[in-house]
Amino acid sequence: MSDHPDHVDNIQAEWRRSRPDLDVSPLGVIGRLHRLGSFLTDELVGVYRRHGLGEGDFDVLATLRRAGEPFERTPGELSASTMVTTGAMTKRIDRLADAGLVTRRKSDVDGRGRVVALTDKGRRLIDEAFTDHVANEHRLLESLTKQEQDLLRGVLAKWLREFESGDSSGS
């Protein structure tokens, strides 16, 4: 524990007093990640809002933009990439189409399928928003040294791979 306890230190101390039979050390990692996740989400969403976007809207536009020319994907690909249901994706696409940021058309490959594409207006907006997003992420990491960022990136990548592979048991 540091000289200046944080919120999680205080929670752990309370649990140690209330339940000395339990090892509450995982709270030091999980609790901090959870709290940081909330703070970071608020910081990220603030940038999206300045561009008139919600978190989901930003996600869809960014997914289309990083697809490269011609900046399009099927609704199913968008759903898989952004990890939302097809119903939720349909609502996002409707909202973005109404705003003139994306279009829908029949697929050239599968006549029954649809393709969602960025409009010029959508591309300009996501380019501006993503530029601000990356600057914001740099700002959020400023308090960590390059070495700390590299270490954290590696540890989190290792841990995330366990969940993504379906083996979160650590074995």
C-alpha positions in Angstrom: 0.0 0.0 0.0 1.3 3.5 -0.9 1.6 6.4 1.5 -1.7 7.7 0.1 -4.3 5.0 0.2 -6.8 5.0 -2.7 -10.5 4.0 -2.6 -9.6 0.4 -3.2 -7.1 0.3 -0.4 -9.8 1.5 2.0 -12.3 -1.1 0.8 -9.6 -3.9 1.2 -8.8 -2.7 4.7 -12.5 -2.8 5.6 -12.9 -6.3 4.2 -9.7 -7.5 6.1 -11.3 -6.2 9.3 -14.7 -7.7 8.6 -13.5 -11.0 7.0 -9.9 -11.7 8.1 -10.5 -15.3 6.9 -10.5 -14.2 3.2 -7.6 -13.2 1.0 -9.0 -10.0 -0.5 -5.8 -9.2 -2.5 -7.5 -9.7 -5.9 -9.6 -6.6 -5.1 -6.4 -4.6 -5.5 -6.3 -5.5 -9.2 -9.9 -6.2 -10.1 -11.3 -3.3 -8.1 -8.8 -0.8 -9.6 -9.5 -2.1 -13.1 -13.2 -1.7 -12.6 -12.9 1.8 -11.2 -10.4 2.8 -13.9 -12.7 1.4 -16.6 -15.5 3.6 -15.4 -13.3 6.7 -15.3 -11.8 5.9 -18.7 -15.2 5.3 -20.3 -16.4 8.7 -19.0 -13.3 10.4 -20.5 -13.6 8.6 -23.8 -17.4 9.2 -24.2 -16.8 13.0 -23.5 -14.8 13.2 -26.7 -17.4 11.3 -28.7 -20.1 13.6 -27.4 -18.2 16.7 -28.6 -18.6 15.3 -32.1 -22.3 14.5 -31.6 -21.7 10.8 -31.3 -22.6 8.2 -28.7 -20.1 5.4 -27.9 -21.9 2.9 -30.2 -22.0 5.4 -33.0 -18.3 6.0 -32.7 -17.7 2.3 -32.7 -19.6 1.7 -35.9 -18.0 4.6 -37.7 -14.5 3.7 -36.6 -15.1 0.0 -37.7 -16.1 1.2 -41.1 -13.2 3.7 -41.4 -10.6 1.1 -40.4 -11.9 -1.3 -43.0 -10.2 0.8 -45.6 -11.5 1.7 -49.0 -14.4 1.6 -49.8 -15.2 1.9 -46.0 -17.9 -0.7 -45.9 -18.9 -3.9 -44.1 -22.0 -6.1 -43.8 -24.2 -5.5 -40.7 -23.1 -9.0 -39.5 -19.4 -8.0 -39.7 -20.2 -4.8 -37.8 -22.1 -6.7 -35.2 -19.2 -9.2 -34.7 -16.6 -6.4 -34.7 -18.4 -4.3 -32.1 -19.8 -7.2 -30.1 -23.4 -6.2 -30.1 -26.5 -8.0 -31.2 -27.8 -7.6 -34.8 -30.9 -5.8 -33.3 -28.8 -3.3 -31.5 -26.6 -2.9 -34.7 -29.7 -2.2 -36.8 -30.7 0.6 -34.4 -27.2 2.1 -34.6 -27.2 1.9 -38.4 -30.6 3.5 -38.6 -29.5 6.4 -36.5 -26.3 6.9 -38.5 -28.1 6.6 -41.8 -30.7 9.2 -40.6 -27.8 11.5 -39.8 -26.3 11.0 -43.3 -23.2 9.4 -41.9 -23.7 5.9 -43.5 -25.6 4.4 -46.4 -27.1 0.9 -46.9 -27.1 -0.9 -50.3 -27.5 -4.4 -51.6 -24.3 -6.4 -51.6 -22.5 -6.9 -54.9 -21.5 -10.4 -53.8 -24.8 -11.6 -52.2 -28.0 -10.0 -53.7 -29.9 -10.8 -50.6 -27.3 -9.2 -48.3 -26.8 -5.6 -47.4 -23.7 -3.5 -47.0 -23.2 -0.5 -44.8 -20.8 2.2 -46.0 -19.4 5.5 -44.7 -20.6 8.6 -46.5 -18.1 11.4 -47.2 -19.8 13.3 -44.3 -19.3 10.2 -42.1 -15.7 9.8 -43.1 -14.9 13.4 -42.3 -16.6 13.1 -38.9 -14.9 9.9 -37.8 -11.5 11.2 -39.0 -12.0 14.3 -36.8 -13.4 12.3 -33.9 -10.7 9.6 -34.1 -7.9 12.2 -34.2 -9.3 13.7 -31.0 -9.9 10.2 -29.5 -6.2 9.2 -30.0 -5.0 12.6 -28.5 -7.3 11.9 -25.6 -5.9 8.4 -25.1 -2.3 9.9 -25.1 -3.4 12.4 -22.5 -5.0 9.7 -20.3 -1.7 7.7 -20.3 0.6 10.8 -19.6 1.1 9.9 -16.0 2.7 6.5 -16.9 6.2 6.2 -18.2 6.8 4.5 -21.6 8.1 1.5 -19.7 5.0 1.4 -17.5 2.8 1.6 -20.5 4.6 -1.2 -22.2 4.5 -3.4 -19.1 0.8 -2.7 -18.6 0.0 -3.3 -22.3 1.8 -6.7 -22.1 0.2 -7.8 -18.9 -3.3 -6.8 -20.0 -2.8 -8.4 -23.4 -1.8 -11.7 -21.8 -4.7 -11.6 -19.5 -7.2 -10.7 -22.2 -6.0 -13.5 -24.4 -7.1 -16.0 -21.7 -10.6 -14.6 -21.8 -10.8 -14.4 -25.6 -9.6 -18.0 -25.9 -12.3 -19.1 -23.5 -9.9 -20.1 -20.8 -10.3 -17.5 -18.0 -9.4 -20.1 -15.4 -5.8 -19.3 -15.8 -4.8 -22.8 -16.6 
